[in-house]
């Protein structure tokens, strides 16, 4: 039986926002985190405007932009939700599109290490949303432990793929400070990561 996944959205013609060149963002349903300021709450909803895809049906839909992918060194960025929950799906998709498309992941890394082991050979760039390296801050914000995140960062470091990672380190109002973020950077640099995306969450207060 072919595996099927729920997709909450497909956004075409994104330019240099989720990786190199022209990309199509494919957002999966489902996430292990429960972030206080969730940026994509529809990924957690029990019901909604989802569409189910197999790897083949997703490939058939997004290949309309193949000429742009190849001309600009772009491709598909898998986000969500948490795309790494669907490692076998992405691996099968990669076999369909081949090496001429760039495949990127927007991930929290809060998944079993076997999922990351499956994905490392088939993805080009990992855009990793760390939140904060401090376990207490991470738990307070996401409702989860960051043990798996730390394990997977070490796995990536051991594989020598640090240069293929963009680490997102936000300042999150009421949860962390610039001092906390500096400490996170130092811990990540010790593992060989040095490509950081530093920004501040813009929170609407009512």
N, C-alpha and C positions, 0 to 999 in steps of 0.2 A: 504494500500500500504506500503510495507516494505521500511523503510528509507535507503537511500544509501548515502555514503560519498565518496569524492575523496581522495585517498591515494597517496602520491607522492613517497613513498618508504617504504620497509620493510627490516630491517637489522637483521639478525639472529646471534645467538651465541656471543652476547656481554657479556663480563665478568666484573661485578662490575664497570660498567661505568654509568649506568642509574638506579641504584638500586642494591639490593643484588643479588648474584648468577648469573646464566645465564639468560639473558633477550633477548627479541626480541623487537626492536624499531619499532614502527608503526608511521609514520609521516603523519599528516593530511595536506591537502591543506587549505589555508585560514588563515589570521592573521589580527587582528585589528590594529597592529602597522606598522609603516613604518620607521624602524630603519636605521640610517645612514650607519652602517656597518652590514647589514643584513647577518646572517650566513647561511640562507637557502632561497635564493631569489626565488627558484622554487616554494616555497609555496605561492608566490604572483602572479605567472605568470597566464595569462588568458588562455594560451594553453600550453600543454606539455604532457609528458608521464605519464598521470594519469591512475589509474585503480579505478573503482568504486566498493565498497564493501557494503554488508549488514552486520549486526553483525554476522549472521550465516556464511556467506561466509568468513569473516575474521577469525572467530574462526576455521573453517574447514582448512584454510591455515596454521595458526600458531600452531595448536595443534600437528603438527609433532614433536615439541620439548618439548612436555609435560613431558616426562621422565626427561629431563634436568631441567625443571622448578621445578618439585617436589623434585628432588634429591638435588638441590642447594638452595632451597628457592627463586627461581627466578620467572620470569613471563614475563609480557608484560609491556613495557613503552610506553605510548602515548605521542608523541611530535608533532612537526610541523615546521612551522605554530603554530596554537593555538588549542590544543585538547579540551579545555574546551568550545569551541564553539559548540561541538558535545556531550554535556553531556548526552542526552538521548540515543545516540548510545552507548556510553561507559557503561552506566548503563545496557542496554540490553545485551551487550557483557559480562558483569560481571555475569549475570544470567546464561549464557551458560557455562562459564569456572569454575564457582564455587569458593569456598574459598581457594582451594589448590594452585592457582596461585596468585602470588603477582601482583598487578596492581599499576603502578606508573604513575605520570603525570609530564611532563616537561611543565611548564606554566608560562606565564607572569602575570596571575590573572587579566588581563584587560578584564573582561567579566562581565555580570550581575551577581549579587550575587545569584540569583536563580539557576544558573548553578553550582556554587560551592556547594550550599546546596544539589543539586542532587548528586554530585560526592563524597562528604565527606564520606557518609556511605559505598561506594563501593571501594575506593582506599586506598592503604596502605601507599604510600609515595608521597609527593608533592615536586618536585624539582622546586623551584620558582626563576625565573630570574627577580630580582627587578629592574635592571639597576641602579637606584639611587632613594633614598627616597625624594630628593629635587624636588618639583614640576616643577621648572623652568628648571633644568637640564634634568629631565625626558622628559618634553615636547620638549626641544631642540633636544634631541636625537631620540625620538620615533615619534614625531609629534602628540602625544596624551596627554591628561590629565592622571594623575595617581590617580584620585579620586576613580575609581572602585577598583584599586589595594589596596588602603588604606582601603576601606570598606571591602574587602575580607580578608585582613590580620586581621582586627578586628573580622570578622566572624569566622575565623579559631581559633583565640585566645580565643574567647568566647566558642568555642566547646571543648577547651582543647587539640587540636591536634598539638600544636607547636612542640612536640617531633618528629612528623612524617614528619617534613618539613626540607628540605635542602635549604638554602637561598643563591642563587648565587649573589655575589656582585662584579662586575667587575670594574677595573680601565679602563676607556675608553679614550684613547688619545684625547685631544682637548675638552673633555666634562666634566670630573670630575677629582678630585684630591684625594690623600690619606686622606686629611682632610675631604673632602666630604664623603668618604667611612666610615671613623670613625664616622661621624655624623649619617650616615644611620644605622650603627651597633647599635649605642646607642638608636635610636628610635625603632629599632626592638627588642632589648633586653628589652626595657620597656614594650613591648607586650608579652614577654616570649619566644621569639625566640632566640636561641643561637647556632644553627648548621649552620655555615657559610662556603661557598666555595668562597675563595678570590683568584682572579686571574686577569691578565691583558690581554686585547685584544691585539693580535699581528696584527698590521695593515700594510698591504703592501702599500707602497707609491710609486707612479710611477713618 
